[in-house]
Structures are given as C-alpha cells and as structure tokens.
Amino acid sequence: MMFTSFTSAPGWRASAAATLCVGLLAGAAAAAPVGPAAERPAVMVQRPASAVLLGAAAAGQRTVAVGERGVLIVSDDGGAQWRQVALPTSVTLTAVRFADARHGVAVGHGGTVLTSADGGERWTQRLDGLRLAQLALQAAQRSGDAARIREAERLVAEGADKPFLDVLVWDAKRFLAVGAFGLAFATEDGGQTWTPWMDRLPNPKGMHLYVARRAGDTVLLAGEQGLLMRSSDNGQNFQSMTSPYPGSWFTGEILGQEMLLAGMRGNVWRSTDGGEQWAQIANPRPASVTASLPVGNAVLLANQAGQVLRLQGDALQPLDTPPQAPLAGLVAAGKQLLGLGVNGIHALKGGEQ
C-alpha cells in the first residue's frame, strides 16, 4: 500500500460544502492536515441542524448526526428539534454508528475516532492521525517487512492529514474504522487499544475505503476504482473480489444472502451469491449514489442530485419527494425519513415510512 500526501490526492471534498455530494463521501480524500482543529473543541453554532452534515445514525429512539467542524447534534423527537453536543475536537466528522442505544462511535478527518457510552451526550477521543501513524510504524517494525516500514514511515512524516470515511460496529467494544489511502484500524476494547489492519487487506495501491458493512461473519469493504473485498471470518482474513464496475463505490449493504453496491454515475449492482456474480439494476436517475438505508423489505438510495430512490425487488423508482440539495445520508427517525447534506438535516416529505 502506498501513502501519498492527502492534499495532492485527486479527491472530491476539499471543502464538503463546495463539492458535495460526490464530495460528501470521498472528498474527505482531499483534506489538508488538520493541525490545531484536532486540538480545538468544536464551536457551538447557532443553528447546528443547518450545518453541513455528512453522517447520521439511530441510537435507540434518539437520532445523532455529525458533520463539518466537529458539529454533532442529537434529536429525541424524530428530528423536529436538534441540539448540539460539545466535542473535544473541531475536525470534520464523516460517519457515526451505534452498537445499541448507548454505545456509539464517530470518525472523521485527521484519523479521528470518538466514542460515547451514554447515547451521544458525552464523547471521548480514542484515536488521532499522529497516534495511528505511530501504531502503523510499530506494527511494521515488528513484522520486519522493509516495504511496510517505508510506507509507515511515510505515514508518520505526512502527519495527521488522512480521514476515516466509515466505521463498522460489531458491538460496544469492537469496531473497525476505514478511510483514505486504505487506512484500516480495529479495536476490541472500545478504543483503548488499536490494531492496524492494512496488512490484511488486498489493497496494494492504497485505494480509499468508503464502505464498511457486515452481516453475521461476513464483512464487506468497498471503495475507490472498484475496490472490493470480503471476509467470511469476521475480518480475520480478506479476499479480493472481482468488481462488476471499475468506478468507485460509495455505499453498500448486506441483506441476508444478498449484497448491494452503489456509487458513481448511478451504478447500482446486486449479488445473490456472496459476490461471485453481479447483476446491474437499471437506475432512472444516473447521478452518483451517496448513501443507502434498508427499510423493511426495500432499500432507499440517496444521490448527488438530491433525489431519493426506493429499490424493491428488481425495480428502482424515485420517491415523490421535492427537489433537494445534494444528499450525503439518510436516517429513519420513527416513521420519518430524514435527509442530510449541505443544507443540514431535514424531513423528506413523501418519504414517510
């Protein structure tokens, strides 16, 4: 795997507000070194629900959303009202997941990982780019692999300039953060200690990882330029998969025996045999798909054009929702569907569940 300077990457999101939505996911791949932002508490803003938001998750009956400049907001009434929660960092946060109603993890720029054990009220920083670089170097030195050592030394030299872009949660203690240039770090104790996973991933070119999903013992990772890999033993070993499309994947789901992938130019593909064979699903809206949300026996997809589509069976149909700004994510809050992106988070009329 090769680490190059993040500022020289041809990525999408030098500023999430500037190049959303293709920028909303991968564009973190154009972030510059975060410097003091990692050490500065998030600024409390007047209208936090209108901030640029990039990820959201349910924490029991609560909804939690994260975004630019360390903004993290919570709602306990289905998204009608929001309040900002204080954080120890002001870096952009790209994703948030909860294992249950209390235990959550948020990831973002500068190799940042935060955890909460009280439903998102208080957050503790567990990892940053400087520490992860040192961990990668230590692991490489233990391996004695000269190539790994050179790559890790480069990671140390470049500083905390690489973001995490997704996080996979097994339970309150186990999760995997993945991101730019193939970054992958796992913990089994809630973030107290971390293990670099880059050496176990078939990603020799260090492609960005945008998608991390699991079901049972199956783990699916996907990303830049059709990068696609699978583990059938909960991440102990990964095998490269033949991608049906050479462009980047920005979201995906594992649904029972099915796998679903979506990404650039409206590409949506499905496999019913664990990824051996794929069938393309016709998309009437060929804008890049940026987010997915399983709802009952259907999957909702959001795209760069601000549209939401429902996949049910073999049919992909647009929902009757008013035009939106580019969308970065979807989250269900009770019976209400919420969309988030450059204009903050809001209910999507016509998307009620």
C-alpha positions as CSV (number, residue, x, y, z in Angstrom):
1,M,0.0,0.0,0.0
2,M,1.3,3.5,-0.8
3,F,0.6,6.6,1.2
4,T,0.8,9.9,-0.6
5,S,0.1,13.3,0.6
6,F,-3.6,13.8,1.1
7,T,-3.5,17.3,-0.2
8,S,-2.2,16.1,-3.6
9,A,-5.0,13.5,-3.9
10,P,-7.4,13.9,-6.8
11,G,-10.2,13.6,-4.3
12,W,-13.6,15.1,-4.1
13,R,-14.1,17.2,-0.9
14,A,-11.5,19.9,-0.4
15,S,-14.5,21.5,1.3
16,A,-17.5,19.4,2.0
17,A,-19.7,22.4,1.3
18,A,-18.0,23.2,-2.0
19,T,-18.2,19.8,-3.8
20,L,-20.9,17.9,-2.2
21,C,-22.1,15.1,-2.8
22,V,-19.5,13.2,-4.6
23,G,-17.5,15.4,-2.3
24,L,-19.6,14.5,0.7
25,L,-18.2,11.0,0.9
26,A,-14.9,10.6,-0.7
27,G,-14.0,14.3,-0.8
28,A,-12.6,13.9,2.7
29,A,-10.0,12.5,0.5
30,A,-8.9,16.0,-0.3
31,A,-8.5,17.2,3.2
32,A,-5.4,19.1,4.3
33,P,-3.6,18.4,7.6
34,V,-6.0,19.3,10.4
35,G,-3.4,20.8,12.7
36,P,-4.9,22.8,15.6
37,A,-8.5,21.8,14.6
38,A,-7.9,18.4,16.1
39,E,-6.9,20.0,19.4
40,R,-9.7,22.7,19.5
41,P,-13.1,21.9,20.9
42,A,-16.0,22.2,18.5
43,V,-17.5,25.6,18.3
44,M,-21.1,25.7,19.4
45,V,-23.1,27.1,16.5
46,Q,-26.4,29.0,16.5
47,R,-28.2,26.7,14.0
48,P,-26.5,23.3,14.2
49,A,-29.2,21.5,12.3
50,S,-28.3,23.7,9.3
51,A,-24.6,22.9,9.3
52,V,-23.1,20.7,6.6
53,L,-23.8,17.2,7.9
54,L,-22.2,14.0,6.5
55,G,-23.5,11.1,8.6
56,A,-26.3,10.1,10.9
57,A,-27.4,7.1,12.9
58,A,-30.2,6.0,15.3
59,A,-29.2,5.5,19.0
60,G,-32.4,3.8,20.3
61,Q,-35.1,6.4,19.9
62,R,-32.5,9.2,19.5
63,T,-31.0,10.4,16.2
64,V,-27.4,11.5,16.1
65,A,-25.8,13.4,13.2
66,V,-22.3,14.6,12.5
67,G,-20.6,16.9,10.1
68,E,-18.2,19.7,9.4
69,R,-16.1,21.5,12.1
70,G,-16.9,18.9,14.7
71,V,-20.6,19.5,14.8
72,L,-22.5,16.7,16.4
73,I,-26.3,17.1,17.0
74,V,-29.0,14.9,18.6
75,S,-32.7,14.8,18.4
76,D,-35.1,13.0,20.7
77,D,-38.3,13.9,18.8
78,G,-37.9,12.4,15.4
79,G,-35.9,15.3,14.0
80,A,-38.3,18.1,14.9
81,Q,-35.8,19.7,17.3
82,W,-32.0,19.4,17.5
83,R,-29.3,20.4,20.0
84,Q,-25.6,20.4,19.6
85,V,-23.3,18.3,21.8
86,A,-19.9,19.6,22.9
87,L,-16.9,17.7,21.5
88,P,-13.2,17.9,22.3
89,T,-12.3,18.4,18.6
90,S,-13.4,20.6,15.7
91,V,-12.3,18.4,12.8
92,T,-14.9,17.4,10.2
93,L,-16.7,14.2,11.2
94,T,-17.7,11.9,8.3
95,A,-19.6,8.9,9.9
96,V,-21.3,7.8,13.1
97,R,-22.7,4.4,14.1
98,F,-24.2,3.0,17.3
99,A,-24.0,-0.6,18.6
100,D,-27.0,0.0,20.8
101,A,-28.9,2.9,22.3
102,R,-25.9,3.9,24.4
103,H,-22.7,2.9,22.7
104,G,-21.6,4.8,19.6
105,V,-18.5,5.7,17.6
106,A,-17.9,8.7,15.3
107,V,-15.0,9.1,12.9
108,G,-13.6,11.8,10.7
109,H,-10.7,13.9,9.5
110,G,-7.2,13.7,11.0
111,G,-7.7,10.0,11.8
112,T,-10.2,11.0,14.5
113,V,-12.2,8.4,16.4
114,L,-14.6,9.4,19.2
115,T,-16.7,7.1,21.4
116,S,-19.8,7.6,23.5
117,A,-21.2,5.3,26.2
118,D,-24.3,7.4,27.1
119,G,-26.3,7.7,23.9
120,G,-24.2,10.5,22.4
121,E,-24.3,13.0,25.3
122,R,-20.5,12.8,26.0
123,W,-17.7,11.8,23.7
124,T,-14.1,10.7,24.3
125,Q,-11.4,10.9,21.7
126,R,-9.8,7.5,21.2
127,L,-7.6,7.9,18.2
128,D,-6.0,10.6,16.0
129,G,-3.8,10.7,13.0
130,L,-0.5,11.1,14.8
131,R,-1.1,8.1,17.1
132,L,-2.4,5.9,14.3
133,A,0.8,6.6,12.3
134,Q,2.9,5.6,15.2
135,L,0.9,2.4,15.6
136,A,1.3,1.6,12.0
137,L,5.1,2.1,12.2
138,Q,5.3,-0.1,15.3
139,A,3.4,-2.9,13.6
140,A,5.5,-2.6,10.5
141,Q,8.8,-2.7,12.5
142,R,7.6,-5.9,14.3
143,S,6.9,-7.5,11.0
144,G,10.4,-6.8,9.7
145,D,8.9,-6.1,6.3
146,A,11.0,-3.3,4.7
147,A,8.3,-2.2,2.3
148,R,5.7,-1.9,5.2
149,I,8.3,0.0,7.3
150,R,8.9,2.5,4.5
151,E,5.1,3.1,4.0
152,A,4.6,3.5,7.7
153,E,7.5,6.0,8.0
154,R,5.9,8.0,5.2
155,L,2.6,8.0,7.1
156,V,4.4,9.4,10.1
157,A,6.2,12.0,8.1
158,E,3.0,13.2,6.4
159,G,1.2,13.9,9.7
160,A,-2.5,13.8,10.6
161,D,-3.9,14.6,7.2
162,K,-5.9,11.4,6.3
163,P,-9.5,11.0,7.3
164,F,-11.6,8.0,8.2
165,L,-14.6,7.7,6.0
166,D,-16.7,4.9,7.5
167,V,-16.8,2.8,10.6
168,L,-18.1,-0.7,11.1
169,V,-19.5,-1.7,14.5
170,W,-19.8,-5.2,15.9
171,D,-20.8,-4.3,19.5
172,A,-20.0,-1.9,22.2
173,K,-16.3,-2.9,22.2
174,R,-15.4,-4.0,18.7
175,F,-15.3,-1.7,15.7
176,L,-13.3,-1.0,12.5
177,A,-12.5,2.4,11.1
178,V,-11.6,2.7,7.4
179,G,-10.7,5.6,5.2
180,A,-8.4,7.3,2.8
181,F,-5.4,5.6,1.2
182,G,-6.6,2.3,2.7
183,L,-6.5,3.2,6.3
184,A,-8.0,0.5,8.5
185,F,-7.7,0.3,12.3
186,A,-9.6,-2.0,14.6
187,T,-10.3,-2.2,18.3
188,E,-11.7,-4.9,20.6
189,D,-11.8,-2.9,23.8
190,G,-13.9,0.2,22.9
191,G,-10.9,2.2,21.6
192,Q,-8.4,1.7,24.4
193,T,-6.0,-0.1,22.1
194,W,-5.9,-0.3,18.3
195,T,-4.5,-2.7,15.7
196,P,-3.7,-1.7,12.1
197,W,-5.4,-3.9,9.6
198,M,-3.8,-2.5,6.4
199,D,-1.6,-5.6,6.1
200,R,-4.5,-8.0,6.0
201,L,-6.4,-6.1,3.2
202,P,-5.8,-6.9,-0.5
203,N,-5.3,-3.2,-1.4
204,P,-1.8,-2.9,-2.7
205,K,-2.4,0.5,-4.3
206,G,-3.8,2.0,-1.1
207,M,-7.1,2.9,-2.6
208,H,-9.6,4.9,-0.5
209,L,-12.1,2.8,1.5
210,Y,-15.6,4.3,1.6
211,V,-17.8,1.4,2.6
212,A,-17.6,-1.0,5.6
213,R,-20.6,-3.3,6.2
214,R,-21.2,-6.7,7.9
215,A,-23.8,-9.3,8.5
216,G,-23.0,-12.3,10.6
217,D,-19.4,-13.4,10.0
218,T,-19.3,-11.6,6.6
219,V,-17.6,-8.3,6.2
220,L,-17.7,-6.3,3.0
221,L,-15.3,-3.4,2.2
222,A,-15.5,-1.3,-0.9
223,G,-14.1,1.9,-2.3
224,E,-12.1,3.7,-4.9
225,Q,-11.9,2.5,-8.5
226,G,-14.0,-0.6,-7.9
227,L,-12.0,-1.8,-4.9
228,L,-14.0,-4.7,-3.4
229,M,-13.1,-7.3,-0.8
230,R,-14.8,-9.7,1.5
231,S,-14.1,-11.6,4.7
232,S,-16.1,-14.7,5.8
233,D,-14.5,-14.9,9.2
234,N,-15.3,-11.6,10.8
235,G,-12.4,-9.8,9.4
236,Q,-9.6,-12.2,10.2
237,N,-8.8,-12.8,6.5
238,F,-9.9,-10.8,3.4
239,Q,-10.2,-11.9,-0.2
240,S,-10.3,-9.6,-3.2
241,M,-13.5,-9.7,-5.2
242,T,-13.9,-9.1,-8.9
243,S,-15.8,-5.8,-9.2
244,P,-18.6,-5.5,-11.8
245,Y,-17.8,-1.9,-12.2
246,P,-14.4,0.0,-12.4
247,G,-15.7,3.2,-10.8
248,S,-15.8,4.0,-7.1
249,W,-18.4,2.5,-4.7
250,F,-19.8,5.0,-2.1
251,T,-22.3,2.8,-0.3
252,G,-23.4,-0.8,0.1
253,E,-25.5,-3.2,2.1
254,I,-25.5,-6.9,3.1
255,L,-29.1,-8.1,3.1
256,G,-29.4,-11.7,4.1
257,Q,-27.8,-13.6,1.2
258,E,-27.7,-10.5,-1.0
259,M,-25.0,-7.8,-1.4
260,L,-25.8,-4.4,-2.8
261,L,-23.3,-1.9,-4.1
262,A,-23.9,1.6,-5.4
263,G,-21.7,4.5,-6.5
264,M,-20.5,6.7,-9.3
265,R,-22.8,7.7,-12.2
266,G,-25.8,6.0,-10.6
267,N,-24.3,2.5,-10.7
268,V,-26.3,0.0,-8.6
269,W,-25.4,-3.7,-8.6
270,R,-26.6,-6.7,-6.7
271,S,-25.3,-10.2,-6.0
272,T,-27.3,-13.1,-4.7
273,D,-24.3,-15.5,-4.3
274,G,-21.9,-13.7,-2.0
275,G,-20.3,-11.5,-4.7
276,E,-19.4,-14.2,-7.2
277,Q,-21.8,-12.8,-9.8
278,W,-23.4,-9.4,-10.1
279,A,-26.4,-8.0,-11.9
280,Q,-26.9,-4.3,-12.7
281,I,-30.1,-2.6,-11.6
282,A,-31.4,-0.1,-14.0
283,N,-31.3,3.4,-12.5
284,P,-33.6,6.1,-13.9
285,R,-31.5,8.8,-12.2
286,P,-27.8,8.4,-13.2
287,A,-26.4,10.7,-10.6
288,S,-23.8,9.2,-8.2
289,V,-25.4,7.3,-5.3
290,T,-24.0,8.6,-2.0
291,A,-26.0,6.7,0.7
292,S,-28.3,3.8,1.4
293,L,-30.8,2.8,4.1
294,P,-32.5,-0.5,4.4
295,V,-36.2,0.0,5.3
296,G,-38.4,-3.1,5.7
297,N,-38.1,-5.2,2.5
298,A,-36.7,-2.3,0.5
299,V,-33.6,-0.2,0.3
300,L,-33.6,3.6,-0.1
301,L,-30.8,5.3,-2.0
302,A,-29.8,8.9,-2.0
303,N,-27.8,10.6,-4.7
304,Q,-25.8,13.6,-5.7
305,A,-28.8,15.2,-7.3
306,G,-30.7,15.4,-4.1
307,Q,-33.0,12.5,-5.1
308,V,-34.2,9.5,-3.1
309,L,-35.0,6.2,-4.8
310,R,-36.6,3.0,-3.5
311,L,-35.2,-0.4,-4.5
312,Q,-37.8,-3.1,-4.1
313,G,-37.4,-6.3,-5.9
314,D,-35.8,-5.5,-9.2
315,A,-37.3,-2.1,-9.5
316,L,-35.6,1.2,-8.6
317,Q,-38.0,4.1,-8.5
318,P,-37.7,7.7,-7.4
319,L,-39.7,8.7,-4.3
320,D,-42.1,11.6,-4.7
321,T,-40.0,14.0,-2.7
322,P,-39.4,17.7,-3.5
323,P,-36.0,18.5,-5.1
324,Q,-33.2,18.6,-2.6
325,A,-29.7,19.9,-2.4
326,P,-27.1,17.1,-2.8
327,L,-27.6,14.4,-0.1
328,A,-24.9,12.7,1.9
329,G,-27.0,10.4,4.0
330,L,-30.4,9.1,5.1
331,V,-31.7,8.1,8.5
332,A,-35.0,6.9,9.8
333,A,-36.4,8.6,12.9
334,G,-39.5,6.8,13.9
335,K,-41.8,6.9,10.8
336,Q,-40.0,9.9,9.5
337,L,-37.3,9.8,6.8
338,L,-34.5,12.4,7.3
339,G,-32.1,13.5,4.7
340,L,-28.8,15.3,5.4
341,G,-26.1,17.1,3.5
342,V,-25.0,20.6,2.5
343,N,-28.3,22.1,3.9
344,G,-28.2,20.3,7.2
345,I,-30.8,17.7,8.2
346,H,-34.5,17.8,7.5
347,A,-37.5,15.7,7.0
348,L,-38.1,14.5,3.4
349,K,-41.7,15.0,2.5
350,G,-43.1,12.0,0.7
351,G,-40.5,9.7,2.4
352,E,-42.6,8.9,5.5
353,Q,-42.3,5.2,6.4
